[in-house]
Amino acid sequence: MKHLNKTLQTLLLCLLVVATTPAQQQTKVRIDLRETKLKNGLRVVTVEDHHAPVVSLVLIYNVGGANERKGRGEFAHLFEHLMFQGTRNIEPGEFNKLVGQTGGIVNATVNDDRTVYFEVVPADQLELPLFLESDRLRGLSITQQRLDIGRKAVQEERRMRILNQPYGRSGEVMTELLYDNFAYKHGGMESMEGLDAASLEDIQDFFKTYYAPNNAVLALVGDFKTVEALAKIRKYFEDIPRQPEPSPIDFTEAEQKAERRKTIEDALAPLPQVRIAFKAVPGNTPDFYALQILSAVLQDGQSSRLYQKLVKEKELVNGVGGGIGEKRGPAAFSITTTLRQGKKVETVEAAIYEEFERLKREPITNLEIEKAKNSINGAFINNLERSLIRAITVAQYAIFYDDPNLINTRLDKTNSVTREDVRRVANKYLKPTNRTVVVTVPKAATDKTAK
Amino acid sequence: MNLQTKIRAKCKAFYALALVALLLSAHPIAAQKVVPPVSKETLKVTLPKAKEATLKNGLRVVVLEGYDQLPTFTMQMVILSGGLSDPPDSRGLASFTASLLREGTRTRTSLEIAEQVESLGATLSANSDLSSFTTTVTSSGLAQNLGRVLDILTDVVREPVFPADELEKHKTRTVSQLQLQRTNPNFLAGERFSRVIYGDQHPAGFVSSPVDSLKKTTSADLKKFHSEHYLPSNAILTVVGQVTLKEILPKIERELGDWKRGDAPKTETRAVPNQSAPKIYLIDRPGSVQTVLQLGNLGITRTDPDYFALLVMDKVVGTSPTSRLFRNLREDKGYTYGAYSNFGGSKFRGTWAANSEVRTAVTEGAMKEFMFELKRIRDERVAPDELDNAKHALVGSFALSLERPQTLLQNIITQKLYDLPADYWDTYPQKVAEITAADVQRVAQKYVDLSHLQIVAVGDAAQIRDVLAKYGTVEAYDSEGKLIKATDSK
């Protein structure tokens, strides 16, 4: 107990200290996090922060689109909804209602690599999200009717986000073309059918395998006392039985030997759009950090090379967006841009490729690398302002890289990238043979613009 | 009696905890339901106070000291003129002026400004809506760079030159962006709804600059707007972060002390037009797989005494996933990914509206449920527990919003802009708590005004026109905003 108190004191003393060295503009993040593992394998990360009466709870499960199998697409996403469809204790819709009544925020998000559930509540309501999250990890009450509602919500979300938006399908088409391994390749239409085919038994099976304490990380950040909070976490979670470890995912992609290209028509799109992607590396690798800098130089902010060239100088496009994704398997480095009226796809592509060649040929300038590092530093630190973001960040780093403390060391990795590193990764990844291009053209105008 | 009612009937703070612990430890599969541990106490909140100063030229300075635990800052120059000051034949002039601030000053080119801001890892943006009475220039970054960022912000606010070539580039870029926006069904719904409520004589009837007034705008127009409105006595500079007024004031004096004073023309608030009979405005978007629905009418000004009653009513009806619309249209019917309502008020009356995106085939069902909920909030008093929950949630989310220093600063700015009482935010929880079920019903009957209800639908006209016609007269438009004559549509 004495020992615990001492830990607590230390925690209170240095909550969040960020040291800066003005000369280089480089910034250090120091967030005092504490790690605990429960008997059932649930990994717990806590960070005290008393500056506002708020606590953020994050449960992140080691399951995402990459865990889905053929014919069972969009299961991970379906669960993001089913987890709100009730348990033995909680009626459908009641989860949201209980948190909502405290003025709190509740939501979930899923991608290829993980599923995140979170609540932000006034500090005096800490018990509620702990109860609710442990309750649904213990078991869901999935009936055919609840499954149907969850399925409809997923399909409606897809209609809203993808099918009813211009260029909505383009991202999915890119994913399908870019990857060979099913883990990251699948999405889109396949998923809608997978959802319709889902039986109650499939659902129970998926839940049991992946929604297990030993397949999750809990992060708690905010206004609480660590010792007390840990006791509560133990009370709610520790007796939930562990499950056999799910088998690991094989992310291996065969080397791409030639450019891949597809042109699709889109009835809602008014102008052609070009997406260019290169298969690259998982997150938190040396090449990942170098590609982040490369991307900043190329396409972040109004002083970036592509903005100046394509938007300001040549007036070919309205804006340029993209970057290196952060994934556990090979992420893509991508660029997306929508053409202005009357401009040609090949002109835009040529202008972009010219900038790639320049990156391969000559190192970026000192000003450019400093600018890129400072932008990345500034954005990272600003983003940590909310306790929720800190909780998601440490939990995600724990589950992706087995290193929640990466929140403190990440900027060092960014700041150690050299100009030569940037040139090296440009040559390594931005090769025409490693390139995948999806061009979206307005449906009526296909004949005029597709070429 | 559902579980909710049980909780509310019985639950005192942490009453349920013992029960939960007992059930979980002893009988995890007991037949009896576990009651969730909800604290019914109202969280006590103390708000930090800002420090203020006024320069000799009239510039007001507001600093919220050290509230941010990160070594960062957010700085905002609020110019007390915006789209409401646009001449009627130059809609978008204030917005245009703001957009061009970053595109060149006497001493910096557009590229230099971008390079310097980005080199400091900072952000800098300027904005004014067509219906706003302010223009904001906002910057954020690391506290150690505050002085250097202030220098750039001052430069773009005081010395913009609106270069002709940048002006032309901005025009073509904006026209092209507008073309893209027209493909977004929500943009089309918002545009039509604003026009229906405010007409074409009020600034709020426009959500984007008309292309013709954009095209004819010259550098001289922007310079004129800038010189008339960007004045120290017509501005407030606000800073929040790891900074003190004592530290920053001398720097502000140095950068802005010699900014010449002058009198800006008063912003005139045009009266909103009389509201017309209910009608349905259908924007045809062939191939649309969803229908975007927006139903509503005129609301209140920001300072209206009905503000808190409407705030609570809006919460009950549709602000969040716990509100009626979401529970009905999404959770119960599965029509949509979400259904909400919202309201806003400025110096002129804002709107109250409900909205959703539903799949085309259930447009009729969704209309039925919307009308049901709109009538219900008018006809029936909200039950005591539903009211309590809504109020409790409003106060809780107010407490949560204090996590962000920018929100605190925004609250202070709002209090100043609308001359609200000095203790306005301190007494916010109390004002919410005072609202009764009778207040809610009274404002529902007043502002959910079915005799003037305007409905906008964006979707595939061929599939939804007849469905909508059951709810009133339908007027159809294309995605460019042009009226489709009845004879054309068949």
Chai-1 contact restraints between the chains, C-beta under 6 A:
chainA,res_idxA,chainB,res_idxB,connection_type,confidence,min_distance_angstrom,max_distance_angstrom,comment,restraint_id
A,L16,B,Q69,contact,1.0,0.0,6.0,A-B,restraint_1
A,V18,B,P71,contact,1.0,0.0,6.0,A-B,restraint_2
A,T20,B,Q144,contact,1.0,0.0,6.0,A-B,restraint_3
A,P22,B,Q144,contact,1.0,0.0,6.0,A-B,restraint_4
A,H51,B,Q69,contact,1.0,0.0,6.0,A-B,restraint_5
A,A52,B,L402,contact,1.0,0.0,6.0,A-B,restraint_6
A,A52,B,E403,contact,1.0,0.0,6.0,A-B,restraint_7
A,P53,B,L43,contact,1.0,0.0,6.0,A-B,restraint_8
A,P53,B,A399,contact,1.0,0.0,6.0,A-B,restraint_9
A,V54,B,L400,contact,1.0,0.0,6.0,A-B,restraint_10
A,V54,B,E403,contact,1.0,0.0,6.0,A-B,restraint_11
A,N89,B,K33,contact,1.0,0.0,6.0,A-B,restraint_12
A,N89,B,V34,contact,1.0,0.0,6.0,A-B,restraint_13
A,G93,B,R327,contact,1.0,0.0,6.0,A-B,restraint_14
A,G93,B,E331,contact,1.0,0.0,6.0,A-B,restraint_15
A,N96,B,P321,contact,1.0,0.0,6.0,A-B,restraint_16
A,N96,B,T322,contact,1.0,0.0,6.0,A-B,restraint_17
A,K97,B,T322,contact,1.0,0.0,6.0,A-B,restraint_18
A,L98,B,P36,contact,1.0,0.0,6.0,A-B,restraint_19
A,G100,B,S320,contact,1.0,0.0,6.0,A-B,restraint_20
A,G100,B,T322,contact,1.0,0.0,6.0,A-B,restraint_21
A,G100,B,A393,contact,1.0,0.0,6.0,A-B,restraint_22
A,Q101,B,N389,contact,1.0,0.0,6.0,A-B,restraint_23
A,Q101,B,H392,contact,1.0,0.0,6.0,A-B,restraint_24
A,Q101,B,A393,contact,1.0,0.0,6.0,A-B,restraint_25
A,T102,B,G396,contact,1.0,0.0,6.0,A-B,restraint_26
A,G103,B,A393,contact,1.0,0.0,6.0,A-B,restraint_27
A,G103,B,G396,contact,1.0,0.0,6.0,A-B,restraint_28
A,G103,B,S397,contact,1.0,0.0,6.0,A-B,restraint_29
A,P122,B,L43,contact,1.0,0.0,6.0,A-B,restraint_30
A,P122,B,G396,contact,1.0,0.0,6.0,A-B,restraint_31
A,P122,B,A399,contact,1.0,0.0,6.0,A-B,restraint_32
A,D124,B,S39,contact,1.0,0.0,6.0,A-B,restraint_33
A,D124,B,L43,contact,1.0,0.0,6.0,A-B,restraint_34
A,Q125,B,S39,contact,1.0,0.0,6.0,A-B,restraint_35
A,E127,B,P37,contact,1.0,0.0,6.0,A-B,restraint_36
A,L128,B,P37,contact,1.0,0.0,6.0,A-B,restraint_37
A,L128,B,V38,contact,1.0,0.0,6.0,A-B,restraint_38
A,F131,B,P36,contact,1.0,0.0,6.0,A-B,restraint_39
A,F131,B,P37,contact,1.0,0.0,6.0,A-B,restraint_40
A,I149,B,G334,contact,1.0,0.0,6.0,A-B,restraint_41
A,K152,B,G334,contact,1.0,0.0,6.0,A-B,restraint_42
A,E156,B,T336,contact,1.0,0.0,6.0,A-B,restraint_43
A,E156,B,Y337,contact,1.0,0.0,6.0,A-B,restraint_44
A,E157,B,Y337,contact,1.0,0.0,6.0,A-B,restraint_45
A,R159,B,V289,contact,1.0,0.0,6.0,A-B,restraint_46
A,R159,B,Q290,contact,1.0,0.0,6.0,A-B,restraint_47
A,R159,B,R359,contact,1.0,0.0,6.0,A-B,restraint_48
A,M160,B,Y337,contact,1.0,0.0,6.0,A-B,restraint_49
A,M160,B,E357,contact,1.0,0.0,6.0,A-B,restraint_50
A,L163,B,V289,contact,1.0,0.0,6.0,A-B,restraint_51
A,N164,B,V289,contact,1.0,0.0,6.0,A-B,restraint_52
A,N164,B,Q290,contact,1.0,0.0,6.0,A-B,restraint_53
A,P166,B,T183,contact,1.0,0.0,6.0,A-B,restraint_54
A,A267,B,G287,contact,1.0,0.0,6.0,A-B,restraint_55
A,L268,B,T183,contact,1.0,0.0,6.0,A-B,restraint_56
A,P270,B,Q179,contact,1.0,0.0,6.0,A-B,restraint_57
A,P270,B,T183,contact,1.0,0.0,6.0,A-B,restraint_58
A,G301,B,E118,contact,1.0,0.0,6.0,A-B,restraint_59
A,Q302,B,A114,contact,1.0,0.0,6.0,A-B,restraint_60
A,S303,B,A114,contact,1.0,0.0,6.0,A-B,restraint_61
A,S303,B,E115,contact,1.0,0.0,6.0,A-B,restraint_62
A,S303,B,E118,contact,1.0,0.0,6.0,A-B,restraint_63
A,N318,B,R173,contact,1.0,0.0,6.0,A-B,restraint_64
A,N318,B,S176,contact,1.0,0.0,6.0,A-B,restraint_65
A,N318,B,Q177,contact,1.0,0.0,6.0,A-B,restraint_66
A,R340,B,S176,contact,1.0,0.0,6.0,A-B,restraint_67
A,K371,B,E118,contact,1.0,0.0,6.0,A-B,restraint_68
A,K371,B,S119,contact,1.0,0.0,6.0,A-B,restraint_69
A,N374,B,G121,contact,1.0,0.0,6.0,A-B,restraint_70
A,S375,B,E118,contact,1.0,0.0,6.0,A-B,restraint_71
A,S375,B,G121,contact,1.0,0.0,6.0,A-B,restraint_72
A,N377,B,G121,contact,1.0,0.0,6.0,A-B,restraint_73
A,G378,B,G121,contact,1.0,0.0,6.0,A-B,restraint_74
A,G378,B,G141,contact,1.0,0.0,6.0,A-B,restraint_75
A,G378,B,L142,contact,1.0,0.0,6.0,A-B,restraint_76
A,N382,B,T72,contact,1.0,0.0,6.0,A-B,restraint_77
A,E385,B,L70,contact,1.0,0.0,6.0,A-B,restraint_78
